[in-house]
Amino acid sequence: MKALVKIFFVLVMCCGISACYPFPPFFTVRNHSRDTIFCDFFEFKDTSELSTIYKDLMGYDGIKIAPNSSYVSEMSYQDFDDTYHGWGRCRVVVYIVKQSTLEKSDWDSIRENYIYDKRYIFTIEELDRMKYIVNYPYNQPVRHDGGGRQCDCESIEKP
């Protein structure tokens, strides 16, 4: 009985400590659509880098997210904050490629032709306000300047 009381005490203490020190928000992409999507995200300093980053990296470690499910990365707010302070002011781009797009073109063609279904661009401050959760699709008014809302960047000129 004493052993059970000690175990219970340890469990209560652990729960109390974890409540005082919650897990940091981790970068999360939520797929609210009926389509399977593939996403990837990168940090960048200048939009002129985006096509090069996309062609070099997109799809190799692409994250497959089933309809109405989420992906939680291992990157926490602290990781983004460290990069932000290391590089200076930077942003995060999230690319979404739907399964139907991938059925029409292979990854090499998608990378080479800079094909994507959605592109969101965020500052670190915006990610903080969003608690590092990106929702796809995002049904808010469109802004193309990365200022304050998730950006439906379909009409932004591609580099």
C-alpha positions in Angstrom: 0.0 0.0 0.0 2.8 2.4 0.8 4.4 1.6 -2.5 1.1 2.6 -4.3 0.9 5.8 -2.3 4.5 6.7 -3.3 3.8 5.9 -7.0 0.7 8.0 -6.8 2.6 10.9 -5.2 5.3 10.7 -7.9 2.7 10.8 -10.7 0.9 13.8 -9.1 4.2 15.6 -8.8 5.1 14.9 -12.5 1.7 16.2 -13.6 2.1 19.3 -11.5 5.6 20.0 -12.9 4.4 19.5 -16.5 1.5 21.9 -15.9 4.0 24.5 -14.8 6.3 23.9 -17.7 4.1 23.1 -20.7 5.5 21.7 -23.9 6.4 24.4 -26.3 4.2 24.9 -29.4 5.5 22.7 -32.2 5.0 23.7 -35.8 1.8 22.0 -37.0 0.0 21.7 -40.3 -3.7 20.8 -40.1 -5.3 19.4 -43.3 -9.0 20.3 -43.1 -9.6 19.3 -46.8 -10.9 16.1 -48.3 -7.6 15.7 -50.2 -4.3 14.1 -49.2 -1.7 16.7 -49.2 2.1 16.9 -49.1 3.7 19.8 -47.4 7.1 21.1 -46.7 8.3 24.3 -44.9 11.5 26.2 -45.1 13.0 29.3 -43.5 14.2 32.0 -45.8 15.5 35.6 -45.7 14.6 36.9 -49.2 11.8 35.9 -51.6 14.4 35.7 -54.4 15.6 32.5 -52.6 12.3 30.7 -52.8 12.5 29.1 -56.3 16.0 27.8 -55.5 15.0 26.4 -52.1 11.9 24.8 -53.7 13.9 23.2 -56.5 16.6 21.9 -54.2 14.5 20.7 -51.3 10.8 20.3 -52.0 9.4 16.7 -51.9 12.5 14.9 -50.7 11.3 15.0 -47.1 7.7 16.0 -48.0 5.2 15.4 -45.3 2.1 13.4 -46.3 -1.0 14.5 -44.5 -4.2 12.5 -44.8 -7.6 14.3 -45.2 -8.8 15.9 -41.9 -5.6 15.1 -40.0 -2.5 16.9 -38.8 1.2 16.8 -38.9 3.2 17.9 -35.8 6.9 18.6 -36.6 9.8 18.3 -34.2 10.5 22.0 -34.7 9.4 24.1 -31.8 9.0 27.9 -31.5 12.5 27.9 -29.9 14.0 26.4 -33.1 12.4 29.1 -35.2 13.4 31.8 -32.7 17.0 30.6 -32.8 17.1 30.8 -36.6 15.4 34.2 -36.5 18.1 35.5 -34.2 20.9 33.7 -36.0 20.0 34.9 -39.5 18.4 38.1 -38.6 14.8 38.8 -39.8 13.6 35.8 -41.7 10.3 34.2 -42.7 8.8 30.8 -43.1 7.3 29.5 -46.3 4.9 26.5 -46.4 4.2 24.8 -49.7 1.2 22.5 -50.2 1.0 20.0 -53.1 -2.2 18.0 -53.4 -2.2 14.3 -54.2 -4.2 15.1 -57.4 -1.3 17.4 -58.5 1.2 14.6 -57.8 -0.8 12.2 -59.9 -0.4 14.5 -62.9 3.3 15.3 -62.5 6.2 13.5 -60.7 8.3 15.2 -58.0 11.1 16.1 -60.5 8.7 17.9 -62.8 7.0 19.6 -59.8 10.3 20.9 -58.5 11.6 21.9 -61.9 8.5 23.8 -62.8 7.9 25.3 -59.4 4.4 23.8 -59.1 2.4 23.9 -55.9 -1.2 24.2 -54.9 -0.8 26.7 -52.0 2.0 28.7 -50.6 1.8 30.4 -47.2 4.4 32.9 -46.0 4.7 33.9 -42.3 6.9 36.0 -40.2 8.0 34.6 -36.8 5.6 37.1 -35.1 2.7 35.7 -37.2 3.6 32.1 -36.3 3.7 33.2 -32.6 0.2 34.6 -32.8 -1.0 31.5 -34.6 0.7 29.3 -32.0 2.6 27.7 -34.8 -0.5 26.0 -36.3 -1.1 26.3 -40.1 -4.5 25.4 -41.3 -5.1 24.2 -44.9 -7.2 25.4 -46.5 -7.4 28.8 -44.9 -10.7 30.6 -45.3 -9.7 34.1 -44.3 -9.4 37.3 -46.4 -6.4 37.1 -48.7 -3.3 39.2 -48.0 -0.2 38.9 -50.1 2.2 40.9 -47.9 2.7 38.3 -45.2 1.3 40.8 -42.8 -1.0 39.4 -40.2 -2.9 36.6 -41.9 -2.2 33.4 -43.7 -1.6 34.3 -47.3 -3.3 32.7 -50.2 -0.4 33.3 -52.5 -1.8 31.9 -55.7 -1.8 35.2 -57.4 1.6 36.3 -56.3 4.0 36.3 -59.2 6.2 33.3 -59.1 10.0 34.0 -59.4 
